[in-house]
Amino acid sequence: MYAAQPANGRRPAAHSADPADDIDARLNWYSAAVAETERCARLVRTRREQRELELMRRPVSSERAFALFGLLLGTLPPAAIFFRMLYVSVGLLGAGSFLFVTMLGICALVGWRMGARVGRTVDESERRTWAGATIDALGAGFVWAAATGAAGGFLFFGVGALFGVACALAVALPAFAVFTSLHRLLARGGMIDARHLRPLAWGVSTIAAALILSPYLLPY
């Protein structure tokens, strides 16, 4: 059976100046280990899933998986939006480019951090029905979009935060619904193999950016 380690991954100290402190440290570590093992056991629904989890070469936790997805979704679609605004529609190549590159960096950073944050709650929500999991995915997308869009757009004289949130919501809600559904199909015991994660995260983010660049969907 898959045995998990506590979140910090550290064993209790072998010796301590106070024996009582040493006992407390060991009890806390073992309690955390048992809790983590029980959580993983709840996430593994069948023996087949357990075997597939054990066969993963590079298992990635949901937190790290959604952090990568948040990073890519906070980079590629905003870059596509900025490209259309700067080079296709307006044609600005000077100070505007520097401003948008800075905004893009903020979107990427906040998208990564918010992706990791919402990814911590994904494991339990994916155990629900498909309808419940989809609702949770939309909620996670809303939280991600509100934080990432507002942070990236705020540099544009403050009022850009509202525009940033509106654009981020239009991208994040369907993207999170698709990514979370596919992650649920591929994850085992709260882990997804890196071989599956990379094409999934890049694919959803790239398709979102391609749709933004499509002249047939958003013509100028």
C-alpha angles and dihedrals in degrees: 000000000000108000116201129207124223116274094260091050093217127125121225118272114271095226137018135184090241115047090208091057090049091053092047091050092051093047091050091049094048091046090053091047092051092047092050092047091050091049092052090046090055091052094052104077102178140019088250091059089049091054092046090050092052091049094056111117096202111013115195123199121236090249093057092040093055091042089060091045091048090050093052094042089049091051113036103043094043089048089053091050092048091048092055093045096046106033107019104036109019103017095214114160104165131061091349091065092054091050093051093046088055091048090049091054091052091049091051094049096045091042090055094048094045091046090057091047096052090041090066090068097043099086095063095040092052089060089066127085118290091256092050093045091050091052090050090049091053090049091051090048091051093051091046093048095047093053099038097042094046093047094047096044098043092083089064094084092294095278089079088077090076092049090046093053091048092051093043092051092052089054103033102049097060093033094054091045091054096041094047092048092051092043089054091054094049103036122095122193092347092308132104125195113250089230088065098036098058099055090040096052094040093043097053093043094046093049090051090052092046092053090052090052093046109113089204095062101035108022121181 
